[in-house]
Amino acid sequence: MADPPCPPRVTSAPDPPRGTPLPQMSLSEFVAEMEAAGMLTRITDEKRVDELPALMGAYPTTAILVENVQGCEFQFLANAY
């Protein structure tokens, strides 16, 4: 008995044409817009790095911005998606 014929090979569809690119914004502009929309929790108290995961869990529905991370020269932004 002969093997059944193989189904035709499926090729992926080409990518759809891209529209007009969105304007770029700086991180500070993005943070300001998220805060204005009520989607950001700003934490000003100094936090240690090992405290950051707990903060992310404490605010699961908003982005968090920790302004003062102990021993770091930069701020920490999480959940901003």
mmJSON file of the N, C-alpha and C atoms, coordinates in Angstrom:
{"data_MODEL":{"atom_site":{
"group_PDB":["ATOM","ATOM","ATOM","ATOM","ATOM","ATOM","ATOM","ATOM","ATOM","ATOM","ATOM","ATOM","ATOM","ATOM","ATOM","ATOM","ATOM","ATOM","ATOM","ATOM","ATOM","ATOM","ATOM","ATOM","ATOM","ATOM","ATOM","ATOM","ATOM","ATOM","ATOM","ATOM","ATOM","ATOM","ATOM","ATOM","ATOM","ATOM","ATOM","ATOM","ATOM","ATOM","ATOM","ATOM","ATOM","ATOM","ATOM","ATOM","ATOM","ATOM","ATOM","ATOM","ATOM","ATOM","ATOM","ATOM","ATOM","ATOM","ATOM","ATOM","ATOM","ATOM","ATOM","ATOM","ATOM","ATOM","ATOM","ATOM","ATOM","ATOM","ATOM","ATOM","ATOM","ATOM","ATOM","ATOM","ATOM","ATOM","ATOM","ATOM","ATOM","ATOM","ATOM","ATOM","ATOM","ATOM","ATOM","ATOM","ATOM","ATOM","ATOM","ATOM","ATOM","ATOM","ATOM","ATOM","ATOM","ATOM","ATOM","ATOM","ATOM","ATOM","ATOM","ATOM","ATOM","ATOM","ATOM","ATOM","ATOM","ATOM","ATOM","ATOM","ATOM","ATOM","ATOM","ATOM","ATOM","ATOM","ATOM","ATOM","ATOM","ATOM","ATOM","ATOM","ATOM","ATOM","ATOM","ATOM","ATOM","ATOM","ATOM","ATOM","ATOM","ATOM","ATOM","ATOM","ATOM","ATOM","ATOM","ATOM","ATOM","ATOM","ATOM","ATOM","ATOM","ATOM","ATOM","ATOM","ATOM","ATOM","ATOM","ATOM","ATOM","ATOM","ATOM","ATOM","ATOM","ATOM","ATOM","ATOM","ATOM","ATOM","ATOM","ATOM","ATOM","ATOM","ATOM","ATOM","ATOM","ATOM","ATOM","ATOM","ATOM","ATOM","ATOM","ATOM","ATOM","ATOM","ATOM","ATOM","ATOM","ATOM","ATOM","ATOM","ATOM","ATOM","ATOM","ATOM","ATOM","ATOM","ATOM","ATOM","ATOM","ATOM","ATOM","ATOM","ATOM","ATOM","ATOM","ATOM","ATOM","ATOM","ATOM","ATOM","ATOM","ATOM","ATOM","ATOM","ATOM","ATOM","ATOM","ATOM","ATOM","ATOM","ATOM","ATOM","ATOM","ATOM","ATOM","ATOM","ATOM","ATOM","ATOM","ATOM","ATOM","ATOM","ATOM","ATOM","ATOM","ATOM","ATOM","ATOM","ATOM","ATOM","ATOM","ATOM","ATOM","ATOM","ATOM","ATOM","ATOM","ATOM","ATOM"],
"id":[1,2,3,4,5,6,7,8,9,10,11,12,13,14,15,16,17,18,19,20,21,22,23,24,25,26,27,28,29,30,31,32,33,34,35,36,37,38,39,40,41,42,43,44,45,46,47,48,49,50,51,52,53,54,55,56,57,58,59,60,61,62,63,64,65,66,67,68,69,70,71,72,73,74,75,76,77,78,79,80,81,82,83,84,85,86,87,88,89,90,91,92,93,94,95,96,97,98,99,100,101,102,103,104,105,106,107,108,109,110,111,112,113,114,115,116,117,118,119,120,121,122,123,124,125,126,127,128,129,130,131,132,133,134,135,136,137,138,139,140,141,142,143,144,145,146,147,148,149,150,151,152,153,154,155,156,157,158,159,160,161,162,163,164,165,166,167,168,169,170,171,172,173,174,175,176,177,178,179,180,181,182,183,184,185,186,187,188,189,190,191,192,193,194,195,196,197,198,199,200,201,202,203,204,205,206,207,208,209,210,211,212,213,214,215,216,217,218,219,220,221,222,223,224,225,226,227,228,229,230,231,232,233,234,235,236,237,238,239,240,241,242,243],
"type_symbol":["N","C","C","N","C","C","N","C","C","N","C","C","N","C","C","N","C","C","N","C","C","N","C","C","N","C","C","N","C","C","N","C","C","N","C","C","N","C","C","N","C","C","N","C","C","N","C","C","N","C","C","N","C","C","N","C","C","N","C","C","N","C","C","N","C","C","N","C","C","N","C","C","N","C","C","N","C","C","N","C","C","N","C","C","N","C","C","N","C","C","N","C","C","N","C","C","N","C","C","N","C","C","N","C","C","N","C","C","N","C","C","N","C","C","N","C","C","N","C","C","N","C","C","N","C","C","N","C","C","N","C","C","N","C","C","N","C","C","N","C","C","N","C","C","N","C","C","N","C","C","N","C","C","N","C","C","N","C","C","N","C","C","N","C","C","N","C","C","N","C","C","N","C","C","N","C","C","N","C","C","N","C","C","N","C","C","N","C","C","N","C","C","N","C","C","N","C","C","N","C","C","N","C","C","N","C","C","N","C","C","N","C","C","N","C","C","N","C","C","N","C","C","N","C","C","N","C","C","N","C","C","N","C","C","N","C","C","N","C","C","N","C","C"],
"label_atom_id":["N","CA","C","N","CA","C","N","CA","C","N","CA","C","N","CA","C","N","CA","C","N","CA","C","N","CA","C","N","CA","C","N","CA","C","N","CA","C","N","CA","C","N","CA","C","N","CA","C","N","CA","C","N","CA","C","N","CA","C","N","CA","C","N","CA","C","N","CA","C","N","CA","C","N","CA","C","N","CA","C","N","CA","C","N","CA","C","N","CA","C","N","CA","C","N","CA","C","N","CA","C","N","CA","C","N","CA","C","N","CA","C","N","CA","C","N","CA","C","N","CA","C","N","CA","C","N","CA","C","N","CA","C","N","CA","C","N","CA","C","N","CA","C","N","CA","C","N","CA","C","N","CA","C","N","CA","C","N","CA","C","N","CA","C","N","CA","C","N","CA","C","N","CA","C","N","CA","C","N","CA","C","N","CA","C","N","CA","C","N","CA","C","N","CA","C","N","CA","C","N","CA","C","N","CA","C","N","CA","C","N","CA","C","N","CA","C","N","CA","C","N","CA","C","N","CA","C","N","CA","C","N","CA","C","N","CA","C","N","CA","C","N","CA","C","N","CA","C","N","CA","C","N","CA","C","N","CA","C","N","CA","C","N","CA","C","N","CA","C","N","CA","C","N","CA","C","N","CA","C","N","CA","C"],
"label_alt_id":[null,null,null,null,null,null,null,null,null,null,null,null,null,null,null,null,null,null,null,null,null,null,null,null,null,null,null,null,null,null,null,null,null,null,null,null,null,null,null,null,null,null,null,null,null,null,null,null,null,null,null,null,null,null,null,null,null,null,null,null,null,null,null,null,null,null,null,null,null,null,null,null,null,null,null,null,null,null,null,null,null,null,null,null,null,null,null,null,null,null,null,null,null,null,null,null,null,null,null,null,null,null,null,null,null,null,null,null,null,null,null,null,null,null,null,null,null,null,null,null,null,null,null,null,null,null,null,null,null,null,null,null,null,null,null,null,null,null,null,null,null,null,null,null,null,null,null,null,null,null,null,null,null,null,null,null,null,null,null,null,null,null,null,null,null,null,null,null,null,null,null,null,null,null,null,null,null,null,null,null,null,null,null,null,null,null,null,null,null,null,null,null,null,null,null,null,null,null,null,null,null,null,null,null,null,null,null,null,null,null,null,null,null,null,null,null,null,null,null,null,null,null,null,null,null,null,null,null,null,null,null,null,null,null,null,null,null,null,null,null,null,null,null],
"label_comp_id":["MET","MET","MET","ALA","ALA","ALA","ASP","ASP","ASP","PRO","PRO","PRO","PRO","PRO","PRO","CYS","CYS","CYS","PRO","PRO","PRO","PRO","PRO","PRO","ARG","ARG","ARG","VAL","VAL","VAL","THR","THR","THR","SER","SER","SER","ALA","ALA","ALA","PRO","PRO","PRO","ASP","ASP","ASP","PRO","PRO","PRO","PRO","PRO","PRO","ARG","ARG","ARG","GLY","GLY","GLY","THR","THR","THR","PRO","PRO","PRO","LEU","LEU","LEU","PRO","PRO","PRO","GLN","GLN","GLN","MET","MET","MET","SER","SER","SER","LEU","LEU","LEU","SER","SER","SER","GLU","GLU","GLU","PHE","PHE","PHE","VAL","VAL","VAL","ALA","ALA","ALA","GLU","GLU","GLU","MET","MET","MET","GLU","GLU","GLU","ALA","ALA","ALA","ALA","ALA","ALA","GLY","GLY","GLY","MET","MET","MET","LEU","LEU","LEU","THR","THR","THR","ARG","ARG","ARG","ILE","ILE","ILE","THR","THR","THR","ASP","ASP","ASP","GLU","GLU","GLU","LYS","LYS","LYS","ARG","ARG","ARG","VAL","VAL","VAL","ASP","ASP","ASP","GLU","GLU","GLU","LEU","LEU","LEU","PRO","PRO","PRO","ALA","ALA","ALA","LEU","LEU","LEU","MET","MET","MET","GLY","GLY","GLY","ALA","ALA","ALA","TYR","TYR","TYR","PRO","PRO","PRO","THR","THR","THR","THR","THR","THR","ALA","ALA","ALA","ILE","ILE","ILE","LEU","LEU","LEU","VAL","VAL","VAL","GLU","GLU","GLU","ASN","ASN","ASN","VAL","VAL","VAL","GLN","GLN","GLN","GLY","GLY","GLY","CYS","CYS","CYS","GLU","GLU","GLU","PHE","PHE","PHE","GLN","GLN","GLN","PHE","PHE","PHE","LEU","LEU","LEU","ALA","ALA","ALA","ASN","ASN","ASN","ALA","ALA","ALA","TYR","TYR","TYR"],
"label_asym_id":["A","A","A","A","A","A","A","A","A","A","A","A","A","A","A","A","A","A","A","A","A","A","A","A","A","A","A","A","A","A","A","A","A","A","A","A","A","A","A","A","A","A","A","A","A","A","A","A","A","A","A","A","A","A","A","A","A","A","A","A","A","A","A","A","A","A","A","A","A","A","A","A","A","A","A","A","A","A","A","A","A","A","A","A","A","A","A","A","A","A","A","A","A","A","A","A","A","A","A","A","A","A","A","A","A","A","A","A","A","A","A","A","A","A","A","A","A","A","A","A","A","A","A","A","A","A","A","A","A","A","A","A","A","A","A","A","A","A","A","A","A","A","A","A","A","A","A","A","A","A","A","A","A","A","A","A","A","A","A","A","A","A","A","A","A","A","A","A","A","A","A","A","A","A","A","A","A","A","A","A","A","A","A","A","A","A","A","A","A","A","A","A","A","A","A","A","A","A","A","A","A","A","A","A","A","A","A","A","A","A","A","A","A","A","A","A","A","A","A","A","A","A","A","A","A","A","A","A","A","A","A","A","A","A","A","A","A","A","A","A","A","A","A"],
"label_entity_id":["1","1","1","1","1","1","1","1","1","1","1","1","1","1","1","1","1","1","1","1","1","1","1","1","1","1","1","1","1","1","1","1","1","1","1","1","1","1","1","1","1","1","1","1","1","1","1","1","1","1","1","1","1","1","1","1","1","1","1","1","1","1","1","1","1","1","1","1","1","1","1","1","1","1","1","1","1","1","1","1","1","1","1","1","1","1","1","1","1","1","1","1","1","1","1","1","1","1","1","1","1","1","1","1","1","1","1","1","1","1","1","1","1","1","1","1","1","1","1","1","1","1","1","1","1","1","1","1","1","1","1","1","1","1","1","1","1","1","1","1","1","1","1","1","1","1","1","1","1","1","1","1","1","1","1","1","1","1","1","1","1","1","1","1","1","1","1","1","1","1","1","1","1","1","1","1","1","1","1","1","1","1","1","1","1","1","1","1","1","1","1","1","1","1","1","1","1","1","1","1","1","1","1","1","1","1","1","1","1","1","1","1","1","1","1","1","1","1","1","1","1","1","1","1","1","1","1","1","1","1","1","1","1","1","1","1","1","1","1","1","1","1","1"],
"label_seq_id":[1,1,1,2,2,2,3,3,3,4,4,4,5,5,5,6,6,6,7,7,7,8,8,8,9,9,9,10,10,10,11,11,11,12,12,12,13,13,13,14,14,14,15,15,15,16,16,16,17,17,17,18,18,18,19,19,19,20,20,20,21,21,21,22,22,22,23,23,23,24,24,24,25,25,25,26,26,26,27,27,27,28,28,28,29,29,29,30,30,30,31,31,31,32,32,32,33,33,33,34,34,34,35,35,35,36,36,36,37,37,37,38,38,38,39,39,39,40,40,40,41,41,41,42,42,42,43,43,43,44,44,44,45,45,45,46,46,46,47,47,47,48,48,48,49,49,49,50,50,50,51,51,51,52,52,52,53,53,53,54,54,54,55,55,55,56,56,56,57,57,57,58,58,58,59,59,59,60,60,60,61,61,61,62,62,62,63,63,63,64,64,64,65,65,65,66,66,66,67,67,67,68,68,68,69,69,69,70,70,70,71,71,71,72,72,72,73,73,73,74,74,74,75,75,75,76,76,76,77,77,77,78,78,78,79,79,79,80,80,80,81,81,81],
"pdbx_PDB_ins_code":[null,null,null,null,null,null,null,null,null,null,null,null,null,null,null,null,null,null,null,null,null,null,null,null,null,null,null,null,null,null,null,null,null,null,null,null,null,null,null,null,null,null,null,null,null,null,null,null,null,null,null,null,null,null,null,null,null,null,null,null,null,null,null,null,null,null,null,null,null,null,null,null,null,null,null,null,null,null,null,null,null,null,null,null,null,null,null,null,null,null,null,null,null,null,null,null,null,null,null,null,null,null,null,null,null,null,null,null,null,null,null,null,null,null,null,null,null,null,null,null,null,null,null,null,null,null,null,null,null,null,null,null,null,null,null,null,null,null,null,null,null,null,null,null,null,null,null,null,null,null,null,null,null,null,null,null,null,null,null,null,null,null,null,null,null,null,null,null,null,null,null,null,null,null,null,null,null,null,null,null,null,null,null,null,null,null,null,null,null,null,null,null,null,null,null,null,null,null,null,null,null,null,null,null,null,null,null,null,null,null,null,null,null,null,null,null,null,null,null,null,null,null,null,null,null,null,null,null,null,null,null,null,null,null,null,null,null,null,null,null,null,null,null],
"Cartn_x":[0.86,0.0,0.906,0.593,1.398,1.076,2.095,1.893,0.968,0.128,-0.743,0.123,-0.342,0.439,0.574,1.688,1.917,1.05,0.579,-0.189,0.733,0.171,1.013,1.738,2.931,3.726,3.103,2.973,2.392,3.532,3.435,4.436,3.816,4.646,4.119,3.748,2.741,2.291,3.32,3.437,4.38,3.916,4.861,4.524,3.61,2.623,1.745,2.547,2.096,2.822,2.788,3.853,3.932,3.375,2.683,2.109,3.123,2.615,3.469,4.05,5.357,5.931,5.439,5.304,4.872,6.013,5.689,6.757,7.442,8.727,9.494,9.283,9.316,9.265,10.38,10.834,11.884,11.283,12.147,11.668,10.968,11.487,10.84,9.456,9.292,7.97,7.021,7.518,6.714,6.244,7.158,6.811,5.776,5.956,4.998,3.611,3.552,2.246,1.605,2.405,1.85,1.325,2.062,1.624,0.341,0.266,-0.934,-2.159,-1.928,-3.031,-3.382,-2.68,-2.959,-2.405,-1.421,-0.873,0.51,0.922,2.255,2.187,2.905,3.075,4.51,4.687,6.012,6.39,7.557,8.038,9.283,9.209,10.306,11.242,10.788,11.639,12.774,13.916,15.046,14.709,14.989,14.745,16.021,16.212,17.326,16.945,17.91,17.651,16.832,17.094,16.356,14.891,14.513,13.113,12.304,12.958,12.26,11.261,11.583,10.565,9.283,9.409,8.214,7.38,8.045,7.312,6.556,7.192,6.524,5.277,5.374,4.217,3.146,3.547,2.582,1.756,2.265,1.564,1.432,0.649,0.592,-0.153,-0.945,-1.751,-1.204,-0.096,0.513,2.011,2.594,4.051,4.541,5.78,6.362,7.661,7.87,9.115,9.692,10.82,11.524,12.597,12.429,13.326,14.685,14.751,15.987,16.282,17.204,17.624,18.982,19.065,20.281,21.495,22.529,23.759,23.727,22.646,22.526,22.411,22.954,22.867,21.672,20.895,19.752,18.476,17.35,16.045,15.685,14.617,14.166,12.725,12.465,11.113,10.761,9.582,9.137,7.648,7.196,5.785,5.237,6.092,5.66,5.398,4.457,4.121,2.664],
"Cartn_y":[-1.173,0.0,1.235,2.202,3.416,4.392,5.149,6.191,7.264,7.868,8.951,10.144,10.922,12.074,13.092,13.772,14.823,16.031,16.712,17.937,18.985,19.934,20.981,21.752,22.2,22.954,24.325,24.677,25.97,26.962,28.052,29.102,30.219,30.882,31.966,33.149,33.849,35.029,36.136,36.998,38.112,39.039,39.716,40.681,41.752,42.169,43.238,44.525,45.391,46.654,47.446,48.122,48.926,50.314,50.832,52.163,53.226,54.365,55.478,55.176,55.28,54.99,55.976,55.458,56.31,57.229,58.406,59.309,58.743,58.971,58.518,59.482,58.934,59.798,59.376,60.297,59.985,59.184,58.561,57.806,58.718,59.926,60.841,61.262,61.438,61.752,60.571,59.361,58.142,58.023,58.224,58.147,59.217,60.431,61.511,61.169,60.593,60.223,59.09,58.116,57.025,57.545,58.466,59.036,59.846,60.643,61.446,60.562,59.375,58.448,57.585,57.773,56.983,55.567,55.355,54.017,53.84,54.756,54.708,55.024,54.238,54.514,54.967,56.16,56.732,56.502,55.912,55.628,56.476,57.379,58.315,57.872,56.987,56.501,55.657,55.693,54.86,53.388,52.578,51.138,50.393,49.219,48.355,47.53,47.058,46.271,45.028,44.401,43.181,43.453,44.7,45.054,45.26,45.401,45.749,44.685,43.382,42.401,42.463,42.684,42.793,44.01,45.108,46.297,46.018,45.297,44.958,44.116,43.205,42.387,43.173,44.194,44.998,45.91,46.218,47.097,46.385,45.301,44.511,45.181,46.191,46.796,48.124,48.589,49.836,49.64,50.498,50.554,51.189,50.882,51.539,52.217,53.377,54.111,54.346,53.685,53.886,54.921,56.092,57.204,57.075,56.372,56.315,54.862,54.234,52.863,52.93,52.314,52.385,51.878,52.705,52.335,52.444,52.966,53.093,54.561,54.895,56.282,56.512,55.472,55.617,55.138,55.509,55.115,53.743,53.141,51.826,51.919,51.497,51.48,50.041,49.601,48.23,48.201,47.114,46.877,47.941,48.54,49.612,49.045,48.121,47.518,47.63],
"Cartn_z":[0.0,0.0,0.0,-0.797,-0.933,0.182,0.552,1.564,1.012,1.868,1.376,0.967,0.023,-0.407,0.727,0.765,1.761,1.441,2.471,2.209,1.603,0.879,0.297,1.39,1.095,2.048,2.27,3.538,3.89,4.063,3.369,3.537,4.368,5.123,5.951,5.073,5.522,4.78,4.95,3.977,4.137,5.252,5.836,6.884,6.303,7.085,6.591,6.44,5.548,5.38,6.676,6.931,8.149,7.889,8.884,8.765,9.141,9.398,9.801,11.178,11.341,12.654,13.709,14.921,16.02,16.436,16.877,17.318,18.555,18.646,19.801,20.963,22.181,23.356,24.297,25.091,26.05,27.204,27.979,29.13,30.13,30.317,31.262,30.763,29.449,28.888,29.08,28.853,29.023,30.47,31.411,32.833,33.185,32.689,32.968,32.427,31.235,30.66,31.445,31.879,32.683,34.015,34.617,35.894,35.708,34.645,34.376,34.136,33.577,33.301,34.508,35.641,36.829,36.752,35.895,35.678,36.302,37.167,37.753,39.236,40.018,41.439,41.63,42.182,42.403,43.867,44.082,45.432,45.662,46.646,46.879,47.997,48.875,49.968,49.409,50.076,49.655,49.858,48.84,48.891,48.529,49.161,48.794,47.567,46.843,45.632,45.964,47.102,47.444,47.805,47.958,48.245,46.959,45.833,44.596,44.14,44.181,43.77,44.597,45.903,46.75,46.37,46.017,45.575,44.28,43.37,42.11,42.386,43.345,43.708,44.444,45.18,45.934,45.038,43.856,42.914,41.561,41.497,40.261,39.108,39.395,38.326,37.841,38.425,37.96,37.794,37.003,36.935,38.223,38.594,39.768,39.36,39.942,39.758,41.145,41.425,42.693,42.41,43.005,42.713,43.379,44.506,45.279,45.647,44.895,45.174,45.867,47.036,47.849,47.058,46.995,46.328,44.814,44.244,42.788,42.407,41.274,40.813,39.898,39.643,38.75,39.431,38.847,39.364,38.802,39.368,38.948,38.478,37.244,36.674,36.35,36.79,36.527,36.223,35.633,35.288,34.328,33.528,32.627,31.237,31.149,29.861,29.577],
"occupancy":[1.0,1.0,1.0,1.0,1.0,1.0,1.0,1.0,1.0,1.0,1.0,1.0,1.0,1.0,1.0,1.0,1.0,1.0,1.0,1.0,1.0,1.0,1.0,1.0,1.0,1.0,1.0,1.0,1.0,1.0,1.0,1.0,1.0,1.0,1.0,1.0,1.0,1.0,1.0,1.0,1.0,1.0,1.0,1.0,1.0,1.0,1.0,1.0,1.0,1.0,1.0,1.0,1.0,1.0,1.0,1.0,1.0,1.0,1.0,1.0,1.0,1.0,1.0,1.0,1.0,1.0,1.0,1.0,1.0,1.0,1.0,1.0,1.0,1.0,1.0,1.0,1.0,1.0,1.0,1.0,1.0,1.0,1.0,1.0,1.0,1.0,1.0,1.0,1.0,1.0,1.0,1.0,1.0,1.0,1.0,1.0,1.0,1.0,1.0,1.0,1.0,1.0,1.0,1.0,1.0,1.0,1.0,1.0,1.0,1.0,1.0,1.0,1.0,1.0,1.0,1.0,1.0,1.0,1.0,1.0,1.0,1.0,1.0,1.0,1.0,1.0,1.0,1.0,1.0,1.0,1.0,1.0,1.0,1.0,1.0,1.0,1.0,1.0,1.0,1.0,1.0,1.0,1.0,1.0,1.0,1.0,1.0,1.0,1.0,1.0,1.0,1.0,1.0,1.0,1.0,1.0,1.0,1.0,1.0,1.0,1.0,1.0,1.0,1.0,1.0,1.0,1.0,1.0,1.0,1.0,1.0,1.0,1.0,1.0,1.0,1.0,1.0,1.0,1.0,1.0,1.0,1.0,1.0,1.0,1.0,1.0,1.0,1.0,1.0,1.0,1.0,1.0,1.0,1.0,1.0,1.0,1.0,1.0,1.0,1.0,1.0,1.0,1.0,1.0,1.0,1.0,1.0,1.0,1.0,1.0,1.0,1.0,1.0,1.0,1.0,1.0,1.0,1.0,1.0,1.0,1.0,1.0,1.0,1.0,1.0,1.0,1.0,1.0,1.0,1.0,1.0,1.0,1.0,1.0,1.0,1.0,1.0,1.0,1.0,1.0,1.0,1.0,1.0],
"B_iso_or_equiv":[0.0,0.0,0.0,0.0,0.0,0.0,0.0,0.0,0.0,0.0,0.0,0.0,0.0,0.0,0.0,0.0,0.0,0.0,0.0,0.0,0.0,0.0,0.0,0.0,0.0,0.0,0.0,0.0,0.0,0.0,0.0,0.0,0.0,0.0,0.0,0.0,0.0,0.0,0.0,0.0,0.0,0.0,0.0,0.0,0.0,0.0,0.0,0.0,0.0,0.0,0.0,0.0,0.0,0.0,0.0,0.0,0.0,0.0,0.0,0.0,0.0,0.0,0.0,0.0,0.0,0.0,0.0,0.0,0.0,0.0,0.0,0.0,0.0,0.0,0.0,0.0,0.0,0.0,0.0,0.0,0.0,0.0,0.0,0.0,0.0,0.0,0.0,0.0,0.0,0.0,0.0,0.0,0.0,0.0,0.0,0.0,0.0,0.0,0.0,0.0,0.0,0.0,0.0,0.0,0.0,0.0,0.0,0.0,0.0,0.0,0.0,0.0,0.0,0.0,0.0,0.0,0.0,0.0,0.0,0.0,0.0,0.0,0.0,0.0,0.0,0.0,0.0,0.0,0.0,0.0,0.0,0.0,0.0,0.0,0.0,0.0,0.0,0.0,0.0,0.0,0.0,0.0,0.0,0.0,0.0,0.0,0.0,0.0,0.0,0.0,0.0,0.0,0.0,0.0,0.0,0.0,0.0,0.0,0.0,0.0,0.0,0.0,0.0,0.0,0.0,0.0,0.0,0.0,0.0,0.0,0.0,0.0,0.0,0.0,0.0,0.0,0.0,0.0,0.0,0.0,0.0,0.0,0.0,0.0,0.0,0.0,0.0,0.0,0.0,0.0,0.0,0.0,0.0,0.0,0.0,0.0,0.0,0.0,0.0,0.0,0.0,0.0,0.0,0.0,0.0,0.0,0.0,0.0,0.0,0.0,0.0,0.0,0.0,0.0,0.0,0.0,0.0,0.0,0.0,0.0,0.0,0.0,0.0,0.0,0.0,0.0,0.0,0.0,0.0,0.0,0.0,0.0,0.0,0.0,0.0,0.0,0.0,0.0,0.0,0.0,0.0,0.0,0.0],
"pdbx_formal_charge":[null,null,null,null,null,null,null,null,null,null,null,null,null,null,null,null,null,null,null,null,null,null,null,null,null,null,null,null,null,null,null,null,null,null,null,null,null,null,null,null,null,null,null,null,null,null,null,null,null,null,null,null,null,null,null,null,null,null,null,null,null,null,null,null,null,null,null,null,null,null,null,null,null,null,null,null,null,null,null,null,null,null,null,null,null,null,null,null,null,null,null,null,null,null,null,null,null,null,null,null,null,null,null,null,null,null,null,null,null,null,null,null,null,null,null,null,null,null,null,null,null,null,null,null,null,null,null,null,null,null,null,null,null,null,null,null,null,null,null,null,null,null,null,null,null,null,null,null,null,null,null,null,null,null,null,null,null,null,null,null,null,null,null,null,null,null,null,null,null,null,null,null,null,null,null,null,null,null,null,null,null,null,null,null,null,null,null,null,null,null,null,null,null,null,null,null,null,null,null,null,null,null,null,null,null,null,null,null,null,null,null,null,null,null,null,null,null,null,null,null,null,null,null,null,null,null,null,null,null,null,null,null,null,null,null,null,null,null,null,null,null,null,null],
"auth_seq_id":[1,1,1,2,2,2,3,3,3,4,4,4,5,5,5,6,6,6,7,7,7,8,8,8,9,9,9,10,10,10,11,11,11,12,12,12,13,13,13,14,14,14,15,15,15,16,16,16,17,17,17,18,18,18,19,19,19,20,20,20,21,21,21,22,22,22,23,23,23,24,24,24,25,25,25,26,26,26,27,27,27,28,28,28,29,29,29,30,30,30,31,31,31,32,32,32,33,33,33,34,34,34,35,35,35,36,36,36,37,37,37,38,38,38,39,39,39,40,40,40,41,41,41,42,42,42,43,43,43,44,44,44,45,45,45,46,46,46,47,47,47,48,48,48,49,49,49,50,50,50,51,51,51,52,52,52,53,53,53,54,54,54,55,55,55,56,56,56,57,57,57,58,58,58,59,59,59,60,60,60,61,61,61,62,62,62,63,63,63,64,64,64,65,65,65,66,66,66,67,67,67,68,68,68,69,69,69,70,70,70,71,71,71,72,72,72,73,73,73,74,74,74,75,75,75,76,76,76,77,77,77,78,78,78,79,79,79,80,80,80,81,81,81],
"auth_comp_id":["MET","MET","MET","ALA","ALA","ALA","ASP","ASP","ASP","PRO","PRO","PRO","PRO","PRO","PRO","CYS","CYS","CYS","PRO","PRO","PRO","PRO","PRO","PRO","ARG","ARG","ARG","VAL","VAL","VAL","THR","THR","THR","SER","SER","SER","ALA","ALA","ALA","PRO","PRO","PRO","ASP","ASP","ASP","PRO","PRO","PRO","PRO","PRO","PRO","ARG","ARG","ARG","GLY","GLY","GLY","THR","THR","THR","PRO","PRO","PRO","LEU","LEU","LEU","PRO","PRO","PRO","GLN","GLN","GLN","MET","MET","MET","SER","SER","SER","LEU","LEU","LEU","SER","SER","SER","GLU","GLU","GLU","PHE","PHE","PHE","VAL","VAL","VAL","ALA","ALA","ALA","GLU","GLU","GLU","MET","MET","MET","GLU","GLU","GLU","ALA","ALA","ALA","ALA","ALA","ALA","GLY","GLY","GLY","MET","MET","MET","LEU","LEU","LEU","THR","THR","THR","ARG","ARG","ARG","ILE","ILE","ILE","THR","THR","THR","ASP","ASP","ASP","GLU","GLU","GLU","LYS","LYS","LYS","ARG","ARG","ARG","VAL","VAL","VAL","ASP","ASP","ASP","GLU","GLU","GLU","LEU","LEU","LEU","PRO","PRO","PRO","ALA","ALA","ALA","LEU","LEU","LEU","MET","MET","MET","GLY","GLY","GLY","ALA","ALA","ALA","TYR","TYR","TYR","PRO","PRO","PRO","THR","THR","THR","THR","THR","THR","ALA","ALA","ALA","ILE","ILE","ILE","LEU","LEU","LEU","VAL","VAL","VAL","GLU","GLU","GLU","ASN","ASN","ASN","VAL","VAL","VAL","GLN","GLN","GLN","GLY","GLY","GLY","CYS","CYS","CYS","GLU","GLU","GLU","PHE","PHE","PHE","GLN","GLN","GLN","PHE","PHE","PHE","LEU","LEU","LEU","ALA","ALA","ALA","ASN","ASN","ASN","ALA","ALA","ALA","TYR","TYR","TYR"],
"auth_asym_id":["A","A","A","A","A","A","A","A","A","A","A","A","A","A","A","A","A","A","A","A","A","A","A","A","A","A","A","A","A","A","A","A","A","A","A","A","A","A","A","A","A","A","A","A","A","A","A","A","A","A","A","A","A","A","A","A","A","A","A","A","A","A","A","A","A","A","A","A","A","A","A","A","A","A","A","A","A","A","A","A","A","A","A","A","A","A","A","A","A","A","A","A","A","A","A","A","A","A","A","A","A","A","A","A","A","A","A","A","A","A","A","A","A","A","A","A","A","A","A","A","A","A","A","A","A","A","A","A","A","A","A","A","A","A","A","A","A","A","A","A","A","A","A","A","A","A","A","A","A","A","A","A","A","A","A","A","A","A","A","A","A","A","A","A","A","A","A","A","A","A","A","A","A","A","A","A","A","A","A","A","A","A","A","A","A","A","A","A","A","A","A","A","A","A","A","A","A","A","A","A","A","A","A","A","A","A","A","A","A","A","A","A","A","A","A","A","A","A","A","A","A","A","A","A","A","A","A","A","A","A","A","A","A","A","A","A","A","A","A","A","A","A","A"],
"auth_atom_id":["N","CA","C","N","CA","C","N","CA","C","N","CA","C","N","CA","C","N","CA","C","N","CA","C","N","CA","C","N","CA","C","N","CA","C","N","CA","C","N","CA","C","N","CA","C","N","CA","C","N","CA","C","N","CA","C","N","CA","C","N","CA","C","N","CA","C","N","CA","C","N","CA","C","N","CA","C","N","CA","C","N","CA","C","N","CA","C","N","CA","C","N","CA","C","N","CA","C","N","CA","C","N","CA","C","N","CA","C","N","CA","C","N","CA","C","N","CA","C","N","CA","C","N","CA","C","N","CA","C","N","CA","C","N","CA","C","N","CA","C","N","CA","C","N","CA","C","N","CA","C","N","CA","C","N","CA","C","N","CA","C","N","CA","C","N","CA","C","N","CA","C","N","CA","C","N","CA","C","N","CA","C","N","CA","C","N","CA","C","N","CA","C","N","CA","C","N","CA","C","N","CA","C","N","CA","C","N","CA","C","N","CA","C","N","CA","C","N","CA","C","N","CA","C","N","CA","C","N","CA","C","N","CA","C","N","CA","C","N","CA","C","N","CA","C","N","CA","C","N","CA","C","N","CA","C","N","CA","C","N","CA","C","N","CA","C","N","CA","C","N","CA","C","N","CA","C","N","CA","C","N","CA","C"],
"pdbx_PDB_model_num":[1,1,1,1,1,1,1,1,1,1,1,1,1,1,1,1,1,1,1,1,1,1,1,1,1,1,1,1,1,1,1,1,1,1,1,1,1,1,1,1,1,1,1,1,1,1,1,1,1,1,1,1,1,1,1,1,1,1,1,1,1,1,1,1,1,1,1,1,1,1,1,1,1,1,1,1,1,1,1,1,1,1,1,1,1,1,1,1,1,1,1,1,1,1,1,1,1,1,1,1,1,1,1,1,1,1,1,1,1,1,1,1,1,1,1,1,1,1,1,1,1,1,1,1,1,1,1,1,1,1,1,1,1,1,1,1,1,1,1,1,1,1,1,1,1,1,1,1,1,1,1,1,1,1,1,1,1,1,1,1,1,1,1,1,1,1,1,1,1,1,1,1,1,1,1,1,1,1,1,1,1,1,1,1,1,1,1,1,1,1,1,1,1,1,1,1,1,1,1,1,1,1,1,1,1,1,1,1,1,1,1,1,1,1,1,1,1,1,1,1,1,1,1,1,1,1,1,1,1,1,1,1,1,1,1,1,1,1,1,1,1,1,1]
}}}
